[in-house]
Amino acid sequence: MARDKDYDYIISVIEYLSSRHGIRFSISSGDFDLLYRWWEKGVSARIVKSAIDRVVERRRLRRLVVTSFSQFRYEVMKQHAAWLERGVGGPAVARPNVDPVRHFMDNFPEELQTLRSRFEAAAQKRGRGERIDEEGLRRDVVALFRKDRELNLRVQVFMENLSPELRLESVARVYRANYLWNRFHIPDFTQSEEKKD
């Protein structure tokens, strides 16, 4: 679902500000555009979240309210520039080669058991290098939780915090799917399996 990666990024940042710091404000189209530009420039969500933590802490000490994502702009760009400087010419970090899809299937969530065969088929297709219908998997997972009261409330609160022009069904749909993907730590089935040497 590559076309929704920008929404995934934007929604995860907005959700972080709300869940980590309890800060909610009407997300304007300007805020949305700023978050999109950060995604476009390749600023990692981790850097944005770290910048949010720093700015929120400073503003709380001075008893200033956060009312817009533009208040994080300077800190985000400062941390991103520092990250770019550190990364140039640095040594590669060796990571253990753990396949996220295999790990997920070995620890399959009980709440998703009715969809296990769908995920197994997707994992097998991935292993053969075939195209996976991740959009279909997302629809199935969302359908499984369509009556989940907690999730429905989260979606409602999230949508109410967006400015009216951003309250689109497509945004609600992506938020719902992303929340469930993160809740169950579902990996990206569309990334090809890395071959071990």
C-alpha positions as CSV (number, residue, x, y, z in Angstrom):
1,M,0.0,0.0,0.0
2,A,2.8,2.4,-1.0
3,R,0.4,5.1,-2.0
4,D,-0.7,5.5,1.7
5,K,2.8,5.7,3.2
6,D,2.5,9.4,3.4
7,Y,-0.8,9.1,5.3
8,D,0.8,6.4,7.5
9,Y,3.6,8.8,8.4
10,I,1.3,11.8,9.1
11,I,-1.2,9.8,11.1
12,S,1.5,8.2,13.3
13,V,3.0,11.6,14.1
14,I,-0.4,13.1,15.0
15,E,-1.3,10.0,17.1
16,Y,2.0,10.2,18.9
17,L,1.4,13.9,19.9
18,S,-2.0,12.9,21.3
19,S,-1.1,9.6,23.0
20,R,2.3,10.5,24.4
21,H,1.6,14.1,25.4
22,G,-2.2,14.3,25.6
23,I,-2.1,17.3,23.2
24,R,-4.9,17.7,20.7
25,F,-5.7,20.6,18.5
26,S,-7.5,21.1,15.2
27,I,-5.1,19.9,12.5
28,S,-5.1,22.6,9.8
29,S,-4.3,22.0,6.2
30,G,-1.1,23.9,6.9
31,D,-0.1,21.4,9.6
32,F,-1.0,18.5,7.2
33,D,1.2,20.1,4.4
34,L,4.1,20.6,6.8
35,L,3.9,16.9,7.9
36,Y,3.7,15.9,4.3
37,R,6.8,18.0,3.4
38,W,8.8,16.3,6.2
39,W,7.7,12.9,4.8
40,E,8.7,14.0,1.3
41,K,12.1,15.1,2.5
42,G,12.7,11.7,4.2
43,V,12.7,13.1,7.7
44,S,12.1,9.9,9.8
45,A,9.1,9.8,12.1
46,R,11.5,8.9,14.9
47,I,13.2,12.3,14.5
48,V,9.9,14.1,14.4
49,K,8.7,12.4,17.6
50,S,12.0,13.2,19.3
51,A,11.6,16.9,18.3
52,I,8.0,16.8,19.6
53,D,9.3,15.5,22.9
54,R,11.9,18.3,23.3
55,V,9.6,21.1,22.2
56,V,6.7,20.0,24.3
57,E,9.0,19.8,27.4
58,R,10.4,23.3,26.8
59,R,6.9,24.8,26.2
60,R,5.5,23.1,29.3
61,L,8.3,24.6,31.4
62,R,7.4,28.0,30.1
63,R,3.7,27.3,30.4
64,L,3.1,27.7,26.7
65,V,0.5,25.8,24.8
66,V,1.2,23.8,21.6
67,T,-1.3,24.8,18.9
68,S,0.3,23.9,15.6
69,F,2.9,21.5,14.1
70,S,4.8,24.6,12.9
71,Q,6.0,25.1,16.4
72,F,8.1,21.9,15.9
73,R,9.6,23.0,12.6
74,Y,12.9,24.3,13.8
75,E,13.7,21.4,16.1
76,V,12.7,18.9,13.5
77,M,15.0,20.4,10.9
78,K,17.8,20.8,13.5
79,Q,17.6,17.1,14.5
80,H,17.3,16.0,10.9
81,A,20.4,18.0,9.9
82,A,22.3,16.5,12.8
83,W,21.2,13.0,11.8
84,L,22.4,13.6,8.2
85,E,25.8,14.8,9.4
86,R,26.3,11.8,11.7
87,G,25.3,9.4,8.9
88,V,27.8,10.6,6.3
89,G,30.7,8.2,6.1
90,G,29.8,6.5,9.3
91,P,30.3,2.7,9.7
92,A,27.5,0.4,8.8
93,V,25.8,-1.1,11.8
94,A,25.4,-4.9,11.7
95,R,21.9,-6.0,12.7
96,P,20.7,-9.6,13.3
97,N,19.0,-10.9,10.2
98,V,15.5,-11.6,11.5
99,D,12.7,-11.8,9.0
100,P,9.9,-9.6,10.4
101,V,7.2,-11.6,8.5
102,R,8.5,-14.9,9.8
103,H,8.7,-13.5,13.3
104,F,5.1,-12.3,13.1
105,M,3.8,-15.6,11.8
106,D,5.7,-17.5,14.6
107,N,4.1,-15.2,17.2
108,F,0.7,-14.8,15.5
109,P,-1.8,-12.8,17.6
110,E,-4.7,-14.7,19.1
111,E,-7.2,-11.9,18.1
112,L,-6.4,-12.5,14.4
113,Q,-6.7,-16.3,14.4
114,T,-9.7,-16.2,12.0
115,L,-7.4,-14.6,9.4
116,R,-4.4,-16.8,10.0
117,S,-4.9,-18.7,6.7
118,R,-5.0,-15.3,4.8
119,F,-1.7,-14.2,6.4
120,E,-0.1,-17.6,5.8
121,A,-1.0,-17.4,2.1
122,A,0.5,-13.9,1.9
123,A,3.7,-15.1,3.6
124,Q,4.0,-17.9,1.1
125,K,3.4,-15.6,-1.8
126,R,6.0,-13.2,-0.4
127,G,8.5,-16.2,-0.1
128,R,7.9,-17.0,-3.8
129,G,8.3,-13.3,-4.8
130,E,4.7,-12.9,-5.9
131,R,2.6,-9.8,-5.5
132,I,0.7,-9.6,-2.2
133,D,-2.7,-7.9,-1.9
134,E,-1.8,-6.0,1.3
135,E,-4.8,-3.7,0.7
136,G,-7.1,-6.8,0.9
137,L,-5.3,-7.9,4.1
138,R,-5.9,-4.5,5.6
139,R,-9.6,-4.6,4.6
140,D,-10.0,-8.0,6.3
141,V,-8.3,-6.9,9.5
142,V,-10.4,-3.7,9.6
143,A,-13.6,-5.7,9.0
144,L,-12.8,-8.0,11.8
145,F,-12.8,-5.1,14.2
146,R,-15.6,-3.0,12.7
147,K,-17.6,-3.2,16.0
148,D,-14.7,-2.6,18.3
149,R,-15.9,0.2,20.5
150,E,-12.4,1.4,21.6
151,L,-11.2,1.6,18.0
152,N,-14.4,3.3,16.8
153,L,-13.9,5.9,19.6
154,R,-10.2,6.4,18.7
155,V,-11.2,7.0,15.1
156,Q,-13.9,9.4,16.1
157,V,-11.6,11.4,18.4
158,F,-8.9,11.5,15.7
159,M,-11.2,12.7,13.0
160,E,-12.7,15.4,15.3
161,N,-9.2,16.8,15.8
162,L,-8.7,17.3,12.1
163,S,-9.9,20.5,10.4
164,P,-13.1,20.0,8.5
165,E,-11.5,19.8,5.0
166,L,-9.3,16.9,6.2
167,R,-12.1,14.8,7.6
168,L,-12.2,12.5,4.7
169,E,-13.3,8.9,4.7
170,S,-10.0,7.9,3.2
171,V,-8.1,9.4,6.1
172,A,-10.4,7.6,8.6
173,R,-9.9,4.3,6.8
174,V,-6.1,4.6,6.8
175,Y,-6.0,5.6,10.4
176,R,-8.2,2.6,11.4
177,A,-5.9,0.2,9.4
178,N,-2.7,1.8,10.7
179,Y,-3.9,1.6,14.3
180,L,-4.6,-2.2,14.0
181,W,-1.4,-2.8,12.1
182,N,0.6,-1.1,14.9
183,R,-1.5,-2.7,17.7
184,F,-0.7,-6.2,16.4
185,H,2.8,-5.3,15.1
186,I,2.0,-6.5,11.6
187,P,5.0,-6.2,9.4
188,D,5.1,-5.0,5.8
189,F,4.3,-8.1,3.7
190,T,5.1,-6.2,0.5
191,Q,8.9,-6.0,1.3
192,S,10.8,-8.8,-0.3
193,E,12.4,-11.4,1.9
194,E,16.1,-10.8,2.4
195,K,18.2,-13.7,1.4
196,K,20.8,-14.9,3.8
197,D,24.4,-15.2,2.5
